[in-house]
Amino acid sequence: MNISTRWLGTAVVAILLVLLGSSRAAWADSYSIFNLGDANGQGIYGIDTAGDVVVWGMSGCGVSATYCYSTYVDGVATSDGSVAPLLLYDDGTACGSTPAGMNASKEVCNGQWVGLGSLYNPNGDLNGVYVGSDSDLEFLGSGSVDQAFLNSVGDFAWTDGQNDEMYVAIRNSSPSFDAVDLSVPQNSAPAETPEPGSLLLMATGFVGITAVIRRKANRYRNLAE
């Protein structure tokens, strides 16, 4: 009876370890995308290390102002002024090379991060806007990249001349959702590894083994009594 009880306890622990170890999510970088408005008569001035974006325009600060500068935080305009704000700009630099298989019309790099607009990619990827690391680019959507700004944590701001709009993609600090629409952030949960069917089959097998062990333990207990 004691031996069977130990077998039962060992089996239960083994099942828990396998199931917990097999159900870890395979997270990818994800972004929240914000529309910064019409690009006609205005453009992006820069992005800072916090992901705040400054947009310049030729109106909005009175007739005496040559330019008007608006600061956007998470897609919302928080201040306007005729003088550019004193932000710690972190716009990235020109890339030394384009990611393999991509054909960039405009790109910018900052550390491990790259943001670009692509067109007619040799690898067959869709035309449009991408951001991420060189080995793991995320497709943000269709359109062009006429201006490109990228900070050191992977936030990407760009002007889409094809649709005359400005956008910023803020990298989520704890990747759990993935924005897929350039007009409004839409979220979807990431896939898990391994396949659900395989995990269910494994769990069913372990449940069957546990039932057999429990029956044997009860049989030994009845004989002992």
C-alpha positions, 0 to 999 in steps of 0.5 A, spaced: 500 500 500 505 504 501 509 503 495 502 504 491 501 511 494 508 513 493 507 511 485 501 515 485 504 521 488 510 521 483 505 520 477 501 526 479 507 531 480 510 528 473 503 530 470 503 537 473 511 538 471 509 536 464 503 540 463 506 547 466 512 546 462 509 545 456 504 551 456 508 556 456 506 562 451 511 564 445 511 571 446 513 576 440 514 583 440 507 587 440 505 594 438 500 599 440 499 604 433 496 611 434 494 615 428 497 622 429 493 626 424 493 628 417 500 629 413 498 635 409 502 641 411 505 638 417 510 632 418 514 629 424 519 633 428 522 627 432 521 622 437 524 621 444 526 616 449 519 615 452 515 614 445 513 622 445 512 624 438 513 632 436 509 634 430 510 640 426 505 644 422 504 651 419 498 653 422 495 652 429 499 657 433 497 664 431 498 668 425 505 670 427 508 663 428 511 660 422 511 653 425 507 650 430 509 644 434 505 639 437 507 634 442 503 627 442 503 622 448 500 615 446 497 618 440 494 624 444 496 631 443 498 634 450 501 641 448 502 646 442 507 651 441 511 656 436 518 653 439 520 646 438 520 643 445 526 641 449 525 633 448 531 628 448 530 626 441 532 619 439 531 619 432 535 613 430 540 613 424 541 611 417 541 603 417 548 600 414 544 594 411 537 592 409 534 586 413 535 579 408 530 578 403 527 585 404 527 591 399 527 598 403 524 604 400 526 608 407 529 605 413 532 607 420 536 603 425 537 604 433 541 599 436 538 592 435 531 595 432 530 597 425 523 600 422 522 601 414 517 601 409 518 596 404 516 595 396 516 588 392 520 584 397 524 579 394 522 574 399 515 575 398 513 579 404 507 584 403 509 591 401 508 596 407 511 598 414 515 593 418 519 594 425 522 590 430 529 586 430 533 584 424 531 577 425 524 578 427 520 584 423 513 585 425 508 587 419 504 593 422 500 594 415 500 597 408 502 604 406 509 607 405 514 610 409 516 617 407 519 619 414 522 614 419 524 615 426 526 610 431 528 610 438 532 606 442 527 602 445 523 600 439 518 605 438 517 607 431 514 613 428 513 615 420 509 619 415 505 615 410 505 619 404 501 614 400 495 615 405 497 622 407 497 620 415 502 620 420 503 614 425 507 612 431 507 604 434 509 604 441 512 597 443 508 594 449 513 593 455 510 586 457 508 583 450 501 581 451 497 584 445 498 585 438 496 591 434 494 590 427 490 596 424 493 602 423 487 607 424 485 604 431 489 599 436 486 592 435 489 587 440 489 579 439 492 574 444 499 570 441 499 563 439 501 558 444 506 552 444 506 546 443 499 545 439 493 544 443 491 537 440 498 534 442 498 537 449 490 534 450 493 528 447 498 528 452 494 530 458 489 524 457 494 519 457 497 521 463 490 521 466 489 514 464 495 512 467 493 516 474 487 512 474 490 505 473 495 507 479 489 509 483 485 503 482 491 498 484 492 502 490 485 501 492 486 494 491 492 493 495 488 497 501 482 492 500 487 486 501 491 489 507 484 490 510 
